[in-house]
């Protein structure tokens, strides 16, 4: 399926910049799409490249029916190249393979485009190998780098690209996007979708795995906030022991701590976990607002620690301190 620019939600600034490049026939050789993960950067890159290749481009981008649009839709267009990590990182061998492919003659008269995603997973050696291509790209060739963390890219790479910023989405838009996916709407209630959307930090891509995890997480953390169970506290700390924490792991406990602080102050609106409000009301009354507010900030401090053994110990200490008398 060919994506039109109109299908991209809440990225008007980025779309406006890309349209200008297309209308002026002045697409830079290097473009850097950057912003949080799961907010539409790669989808926009595909819509942009399809519009670039399209022979009947209109105001919304590609026509969707010409030969090049059909080839791109099938994933078989020879002038579109992709680079992504085979394991955790994009290695120098993958960039060398790309350079070798770009040195060959193009298969059609359309421009050539490369999507490197996520570009911030390139090793330093791979990034250095890409520099020469960014400085002197083959004729009519465009490299689109998609990065979730701009700070992880070498300044030399960033400076050689035109930067296209992407923003996080309002929770209402995330909720609407999730609710429009049939498989999600079938498996999850509107209340669950609403909570995941509120906890996802403006990223639909982050909200999807969070939906699958949150039911069990909410039960676990409601119990942890309710009272001290030493074995459960140790188990919770163990869950933070290893590097590579699962996406959205912190969203549920932070949202619950926030709600408990609000409920303990008598708030009637603004509760994220509204569907389990009755259970949270019972927990909130066990401590005053100041205690729950400190718990929220304490939890935030634990999260910012490196994901090693000290985080496990800090999480255990946080839970024991939360239920300390006095």
Secondary structure, 3 states (H helix, E strand, C coil): CCCCHHHCCCCHHHHHHHHHHHHCCCCCCEEEEECCCCCCHHHHHHHHHHHHHCCCCECCECCCCCHHHHHHHHCCCCCEEEECCCCCCECHHHHHHHHHHHCCCCCCCCCEEEEEECHHHECHHHHHHHHHHHHCCCCCEEEEEEECCHHHCCHHHHCCCEEEECCCCCHHHHHHHHHCCHHHHHHCCHHHHHHHHHHCCCCHHHHHHHHHHHHHHHHHHHHHHHCCCHHHHHHHHHCCCCCCCCCCHHHHHHHHHHHHHHHHCCCCCCCCCHHHHHHHHHHHCCCCHHHHHHHHHHHHHHHCCCCCHHHHHHHHHHHHHHCCCC
